[in-house]
């Protein structure tokens, strides 16, 4: 039988991708069978829709349910050959599917989201910059908070590795002196780079240098400054058109905190660990014998019972709740640490309460997989249906870019992987995605793209000193530029991890958290970032324009970003324009006739009859 369906082609499914509640979706399948049935699964039940025979196939329309959810579908085909089934492909990419003889396969997904769901417009137009506060820049001298702390006198000396004084594992108690005033002092640098959002790793009082072991949510850590310093940073940043986003660590606290107080640093009979009558006792998952549940077995990070009413009040619901306090003092949003370990109810309440305080704040979740269909702790999550997150950290995009640039996958597979996300995510989420290349949890992107793994057998000092050189470094720089190029020209919000723009190197945590090397800046790489950030900031079509893949073969990927008709994809007024972007991740020069772009070849500059790309290079063909 001649059977064909492609969920990305508007001939076969309209509209593309995720749809609003109550919206009508049209389906068409090319097929010369006797009958075709559209099999739908939603509201935990099956719905069968007979399709209407047309000249060259079968068609049907169906109104999406009124409640947000995931809807699944495939086709049942009856002919003289018997019954067959047309499913999504084995990788669940969407697009072209496969024909099977048995009713066992991957159904196509439709994300049905709330019709009034939208994300902040300002955020969609942003370029982000992530800062690990202790390691960016120091301004002034802060007091040593604890006797066992190690304060580095030299910004460039190696880490000091100490065992935690009470638990198994590292103490992470050495500091370089980076602080809020230091960030404030470097705002002109970030403005010049083209940054409009700063995402700060945790800044609240905690024992460690990374601050994911919160001791007090209501206070700035003294090593970083004061509440007044934070207020001043937000005000000075906003004067330059830069907003601040904070890191919310709400699935666990530190064992050394006012809430848990395992070691007695906050009073002998205070805190959940030492006082069974503590108001914080119900926050934790504790047994009568004093044992407790901790985050991934890290006993210095006791897990929180996030749905405990008094915790919900303290963090979210009270008039002076933590999320509201810091929004009120100048923050414009929250990134939620380990969002897939927070109950859906918690995130929904957080969204509602945060938006009630500042309706245009942004809520971003740390989710490493496809967030539209993530199952966490045996629960189907609903991150992107309209009541939880505005955005997620786009790890699938990061991983696909690295694999493509490194030659681990070809352009066709890269296209399928990114289009899977584009098809599954609501448009407002797509254009708000936090498109990362590196973070505090991953090895430095230059080191990764240099292709040299840092052996675990090396000493801590040698791991600190590890550096690419010669041809390895030259290739790594070319590849970082490719990745930055795609970050700045793809759908979503590009996010730069501090120092990536100057070529900083390092392996996994903690070597990806070295102090910013102000003495060692790669000028070529910095200028590349600055130029392409400006290009993005100057062109509406890179912030709200359509995305169309044009060519994906071998090591070459070419795509179009475009606005026409004076409006972006959300119907907002925007300047017309387009760009055709090409990347060659291979070792050889790519040369092909312009005709490979099909109908879009006419958008190339006049008299361009060939597309030529040097190895490991990107190129822009554009016009207005």
N, C-alpha and C positions, 0 to 999 in steps of 0.2 A: 504493500500500500504506500501511496505517496502521502506521508504525514509530516507536517512541520508546524512547530510553535516556538515562539521566542518572546519571553516575558519582557524583554527590553525594547522590543520593536512595537511602536504605537499601532501598527497594523494588527497586531495580535493581542495586545492588552493596552487599554487606554483608560485612565491616565497611567503614566509610568510610575513605578515604585509604590511607596507608601501612600495611603489615601485617607481622607477624612471620614469620620463617622457619618453614615447616611449618604455618602457619595455613591453615584452609580459608576460601575466599572464594566467596560465592554471587553468581551473575549472573542477571539476568532482563532480557529485552527484549520490549516490547510489539510484536507483529508477527503478521500474518495470512498469512505465507508458508508454503510447503510444508516447508522445512527451514532451520535456522539452525545455523551452525558457529561456535564460538568459536575464533578463531585467536590463539594465544599465541606469543610469542617470548621465550625465556630460555635460558640456558646456550648461547647462540650457535646455537640451532637452533629450528626451527618445531615446534609441537605443535598438532594440530587436535582439538578436543573437540566432538563432536556434541551439540547441546542438545536437551533433552526438551520436546516440545510440551505446553502446558498450555491451559487454557480461553481465555486471552487473550494468550498469547505463548509464549516459550521460556525454559527455565531450565537452569542447569548449575552445578555446584560443582567447584572445583578446589583441590587442596592446593598451596600455594606451595612453591617449591623450598627445600631445606634450607640452601643457601648464599646469603648476602646478595647482592643484585644488583638491577638494574632489570628489571622484567618489562613487556612491551608486549603489548597486545591490541586486537583489533577484531572485528567480526562479519561473517561471509559469509552472505548471504541468498539463497536459491534459491526462485523462484516461477515462475508461468506467464509472468511478464514477463522472465524470465531471471535471471542472477546479478547481485546488487548488493552493496555493501559499506558498512557503517556504521562511520565513523571518528570520532575526536576532531575538534573544530572547528578551523578554520584557525589560530587563535591558540594552540592547545594549552592552553586554559584548563581543560579538564575540564568536567564537567557535561553539558549537552546536546551531541550530536554532529551530524554531517551524513551524509546518504546520498549515495553516489557510484556511478557506473556502472563505474568502473575501480578496480583494486586499488592505488591510489596515493593515499595520504593520511597524516594524522598518527594514529598509534595512540595509544590511551590508555596512560598510565604507571601502574604500581604500584611503589612503592618497597618492596622486601622487605628488612627490616633484621633484625639479630641479635635473637633472642627475649629475650636477657637485657640488651639495650642500655638503659641509663638514664643520666640526667644528674643532677647534684647537686640535691637538693631545696631546699637553702638558696638556690641561685642562682635557681631559678624564682620564689622569693618576694621577690626583690630589686628595688630601684630603683637604677640605676647613675648614676654621675656621671663624665664624662671630663675629665681635667685635663692641660693642656699645661704642664708644671711651671714653666718659666721665666716664665710669664705669669699665674699664679694669685695667689700672695702670697709676699712675701719676708719673711724673719725673720732678722735679723743680717746681717753683712757678710762676703761670701766673697772670697777672694783672686782677683785677675785671673790666669786660668790661662795666657794667652798675650798677648804684647805687642800683637798686632794686634787683639785683642778690643776691642769698644766696649761700655763699661758705661754705660747710661743713668742719669743722676743723677735724672731726673724720670720717675716711673712712667708718666706720661701723655704723654710726648713721642713724636713719630713715629719709625718705624723708621729705622735707618741702613742704606742699601743700599751694600754693598761687593762688588766683584768678588772671586771666589775667588782666593787668592794663587797658585795653581798650575794650576787647571783653568778651563775655560769655565763660566760660570754664576755665580750669586750665592754669596757666602761664607756667608750666614746666621750671621754671627759677632757679632751685637749681642745684648746681654743686659740684662734688666731686674731680675734678682735674685730671681726666684721660686725657691723651693727646698723641700726636704722638710720642714724645720722650719716653713716658712711654711704648708705644707699641714696640718701637725700643729696649728699654732696655730688654723687655721680648721675643725678637726674639729667643734667645737660648732655652727658655722654649718651644716655639712653634716648633722649629726645633727638639728638643728632643722628643716631642710628636708625630712627624711625619707629621706635617702640611706642605703643599706646596703652598697653596693659602690663603690669608687673604682677606675676604670681610668686608669692613668698612661701617657701617652706615654713613649717611652724615657727611662730615667734613667741608663743606663750611660755610662761615659767615652766621649766623642766630640768631634770638633772643633766641630760646628755647634750651634746653639741647639735644633734639632729632634731631634738625637741619632739619626737614622736612619742615620748613618754611623759605626757602632760602632768604637771604637778598642780597647776592652777590656771584654769581657762580664763579667769577674769583679770590676769595680770600679764604684762609684757615681761619676758625674762630679763632680769637686770643686766645680763651679759649683752643684751641687744639694745637696752635703753629703757625708756619710760613710756607711760601712756601718752604723755605730752609729746614725746618724740614721734610716736606713731601718728598722732593727730597732725603734727607738723608735716610729716612725710606725705600724708594723704593730701593735705592742702597744697603743698608745694608741687606735688606731682600733678594734681588736677589743674593747676595754673598752666602747666605745659601740655595739657591734653592727655595725661596718663592716669589711668585708674589702677587701684590696688586690689588684688584678690588674695584672700587668705586661705590657709590650709586648715581644714577642720578634721581633727582626729577624734572621732566620737565612738569608735568601736571598743576602745580600751583607754585606760589612763596609765600613768606610771605607778609602780608600786611605792615609789618614793614621792608621795603626793599628799595634799591636804585631805584628799578623799579616801585614800587607802592607808597611808602612813605605816607601812610595814616595818620600817626601821626606827620609828619613834622620833624622827626629825621634826615632827609637827606637834609634839606633846606626847607624853607617855600613854595616855588613855584616849587618844583622839584617833579618828579614822576607822574605816570598816574592818581593817585587819586586827586592830587592838581592842576595839570596843564593839561588842555585839549589839549594843544599843545605839550605835552611831547612826545618824540620819542617812549616812551613805551606805550602810550595810546592804540595803535592798538593791543598790545599784549593781552589785557584783554577784557572780555565780559562785557562791561559797558554800562549803559544808560546815557542819557544826564543829568538826575537828580542826578547822582553820585552813584546810586545803581549798584551793580555788582554781577556777578555769582561767587559763592565760592564752594570750594571742600566739598561736602557732608554737606553743610550748615555751615561750619566752617568759619566765617567771617574773621578770621586772615589768611585764605589761599585762596586768590582770584585765580580763575581758569584762565588758559592761553588759548589763541587761538593759538594752536600749529602750525597751517599751515600759520600763518601770515608770509610773506616773511622776514620781518626784524628780527623776532624771529628765524626763520629757519637759517638765516645767522649768527646770534649771537651765537646760541647754536651749530649749526652743520656745516654750509657751508663755513664760512669765513676761511681764512688761519689760523687765531688765534682763531677759534671758541672754545667754552668751551670744548667740548668732545675731540678735538684734543690737546688742550693745556695740559690737565692733562695726556693724553696718552703719549705725548711728554716728560712730566716731570717724567714719570716712571710707571704710572698705566698700567695694562695689560687687562683692560676690564671695563665694566659697567654693573651694575644691575639696571634695569629700574623699578623705583617705579610705582605702579599701571599701568602696561603696557596696561591693557585692557581699560584704559581711554585715551590712546595716539592714535591718528589716525594712521591707517596703513601706510599712506604716510609718516608720521613723522618717524616711526620706520624704514621704508625702506631707507629713506635718511640717518638716523643715522647710519645704518649698513654700507651703502656704504661709507660714509665719515670717519667713524671710521676705517674701513678696509683699506682705502686709506692711513691713517696715520700710522697704525700698523696692518699689514695684519693678524697677528696671535692673535689679541685681541679677547676677548670673550664678547658676548652680551647676557645677561640673563634677562628674563622678570619675573615680579611678576604676575603670573596667578594662581588662586587658583583652577581652574577646569581642565578638559581635554582640553589642549590648542590646540589640533588638530581640534576640532570642536566648539570652543567657539564662542558664539554669544554675542556681547557686543553692547549695545545701538542699537539693531535691525540690526546689521551688522555682517555677517559671517566673522570672522577674519582669517587671513592667517599667523599666527605666525611661522609655521614650514615648509613652502613650499620651503624655500631657500633664500628668500629675506628679511627676518625680523630677527628673533631671532636664536641664536645658542642653547639656553637652556631656561628652565623655572624652577622656584621653584616647586619642586614636592610635592605639597600639597596632591594630591590624594594618593600617596604612604605613606606619613606621616599619613593621616587619616585612611587608611586601616590597617597600622601596629598597630596603637593605638587600633582600634576596635578588631583586631585579638588578640593582647596581653591581652586586657581586657576581652576577652570572649564575646564580643558583636556580633561577626560573627565567623563562623567556618572556617576551613582551605580551604574548597572548595570555599566559597564565597570570601575569601581573594585572592586565586589564580585567580579567575575570574576577580576581580577588578584590580589586577596588570597586568594581561595578556591583559586586555582591553587597557591599556596604551602602553604596549609593541607592541601590534598589530597596534595601531593607529599612533605611532610616528616613523619618519624616524630613521634608525639605528644611524646616527651620533648624533641625538638629544638624543636618548635613553641613549647612553653611555656618554653623557654630562649633564644629568639631575642633578639638584642640589637637592640631596636626604637629606631632612631636617628631624629632629626630633622635633626641637623647633626653634623659631625665636623671634625677638623683638615684634612681633604681637600676639604671642600665649603664653599661660601659660607655665611655666617651665615643661619640660617633666617628671622630677621626681615627681612633684606635681600631674600632670595629671595621671601618672601611679600608684600613691599612692591611687587613687580612692577616695580622699577626696576633695569635693568641698569647696572652701572658701566662706562662706556666705557673701552676699552683705551687710547684716545687721551689720557686724562687723565694728568697728571703723577703721580708716586708720592705726592707730598704731597696732591694733591687726592683721590686714591683713599683715602688714609688718612682724610681729613676728610669723605668722602662720608657723608651722613646723610639719612634720610627725614625729612620734616616734614609738618605739617598733616594733611590728609585721608589722605595716603599712609601716614603713620605710624599713624594711628588704625586704618586698615583692616588694616595689617600686624599690629598688636597683636591685633585680633580674630581674625585668621587663625592667629597663633601659638597663641592660646588654643584654637582648634579642634584644631590639631595636637597640642598637649599633652593635651587632653581625650582624643583617640583613643589616644595613646601610653599613657595611664594606664588605659584601659578595654579595650584589646585584649589578645589572647593574646600572651604574650611578656614580656620584661623591658625596661621603658622605660629609655632611656639619655639623659641630658641632657648636652650639650656645655657646658662651663663658661661661664657668662655668658648663655646663652640664657634662663635663668629671670629675668634682670633686663633683658632687651631689648637686649643688645649687638648691634652691627651690623658688617658687613664683607663685602667681596667674597671672591673666591677667594684661596687661599694667596699671600702671607702675611697678607692683610688680615683673615682669619678667626682670626688668632692674636694679636690685640692683648691687652695686659694687661687683666686684669679691672677693670672700672670701678667700684671700690668707692665712688667719689664720685657715681656716677650710676646709681641703681637705680630702675627703674620699679616702684613699690610695688604697683600694681594687678596687674601681671603676676606679680611675685614671690608675692603672696598667692594668686593663681590656681594657680600651680604647687604651692605648699605645701599648699593645701587639697585639691587633687586627688591629690597624692602620699599625704597622710594617708588620704584616702578609699580609695585602693588598698591601703595598708598595713593598714587596719582591716577589710577585707572579703575573706574567703577566696575568694569566687566570682570575684574579679578576678585571682587568682593561679592558681587551679586549676579554675575553673569551665568549663562548656561554652560554646561560642560558636555562636549561631544568628542568621544574617541574617534580619531580619523585613521590611524594606522598602528598596528601592533603585530610586528613580526620580528623574530630573532632578538636582537639587542636594541631595537629601535621602537620608540613609542612617540606618537604624534597626536596632539589633541587641540581642540578649539575651545576658547572661552569667548563669550560674545554677549553683548547687550544690543538689542535693536528695538525700535519703537519707543525709545525714551523711557523704558521701565525695566527694572530688574525682575527676577523670577517671582518676586513677591508682590509685583505691581507697584512698587515704589518708584518715584521719579529718579532717573539715573541717566548718566551721559552715555550715548551710543558709542560703541567701540568693539573691537575684537582683537584677539591675538591667536596666532597659530604657534604652538610650542612643540619643539622636538628635542628628544634626548637620545643619545647614542651611548649605551653602556658597554659597548664592545671594544675590542682591541684593534679593530680595523675601521678604515674610513667607510662610511655608508654613502652610496650614491644611487639615486633612483629617479625616474621621471616624475615630474610633478603630478602626473595623472594618477599616482597611487592614492591621492587624496580625493579622487572621484569628483563629485559636484563642488567640493570645497576648494579645488585647485584654483578656481577663479579668484579666491581671496588672497592668494599669494601676490607679492609685489609684481608689478608689470615686467614682462619679459623673463619671469622666472620659469624656466622649463625643466630645471633639475633641482633636486633637494640633495645637498651634500653636507654631511656631518662628520667632523673629525672624531677620532676615538675618544671616548670618555668626555664628550662635550655636549653642551646644550645650545640651542639656538632659538631665536624668536623671529618669526615672520609675521609682521602685523601691520595694521593700518586702521584708520578711522574713517 
